[in-house]
């Protein structure tokens, strides 16, 4: 039985800051951000968007009435959840009006959460071929104003329907994975900003990719030439390039050129959104599928998932006949085109605006948020979400 990605939706907040302007304000050369790190625009989430609303808006784009009935498992991958106990998945389940006979759960392992969710979903579908699973990958990356990680922030979500006989990408069975207890990036429960050892996280990312790639080759006998493209978790778009480069020496120049060109296309959306943590790999996959018009059905795509702390996994999928008809290319063009630029001052003010942490209530000004699903306020320690169309 084929199991894989049947639908894939995406949402990013409607605001962004230009990385050239941020660089000038931070007294660094713009090329450091645009070339050295590889980011052009960074999504800025208004206070009315959190990981729940971003995920719900992403899933909203792709679900039809049949999906809503068939989905009996919602798995929410995030490292910026809004509650230490209640799962973010159950909020989305309610906001989207899904079948009540469903399981809802949140999973966490830094940027690896959604990959764990996909692997769980595969098992569920193998046992229940009529079911569908909604996998959500949603985060707001916050390192802090003037911090070394600031240029690698961002916000957004990807929502995927995993099913039997998928319309877009059939996932193959063999994958390679690795875990090691590393302090390269973490966020203590008392902090709303991540702590990071940037250099260590880069080193670990590169070495995890090299190790899982070796294990994958041993397990499958495949080589780089068997891949049309390899997509990466992209905390910033230079990162995957650093990991891919040493491995490329194993193959011919033709294959190197193909993988490098396709890597570049796979970074397009991420370059304009920033880091969305657990959704970043899937945003990169989406960028490749939507922006490369001549990718043929039958092509094998590699995916490298990395979650600091750390877990890495390399897994693969085969593009299905007619997959392009199931993508939301026009909608995503519109999403990018309709975003509004904010100045660095406005970005800083939005960044500093946070929800109360002392239990007091708040009503948010929701008029400027064009999203269908948003956070309207907090009352009695409870977030109040609104789906305008429900
Ligand atoms: N023109 C072109 N490139 C420039 C440049 C310029 N004017 N100035 C600097 N650069 C390059 C550097 O050479 C470097 O390239 P390299 O990585 O290929 O060597 C790159 O820009 C980044 O410069 P660096 O001095 O290393 O940046 P930094 O100390 O500010 O840290 C991160 C960058 C990514 C480590 C930091 O933003 C961070 O910690 N981010 C969060 C963690 C993260 O994303 N980790 C990834 C793994 S999950």
Boltz pocket constraint, residues with backbone or C-beta under 6 A from the ligand:
constraints:
  - pocket:
      binder: B
      contacts: [[A, 29], [A, 30], [A, 31], [A, 32], [A, 33], [A, 35], [A, 36], [A, 37], [A, 148], [A, 149], [A, 150], [A, 151], [A, 152], [A, 196], [A, 197], [A, 198], [A, 199], [A, 201], [A, 202], [A, 205], [A, 235], [A, 236], [A, 239], [A, 306], [A, 308]]
      max_distance: 6.0
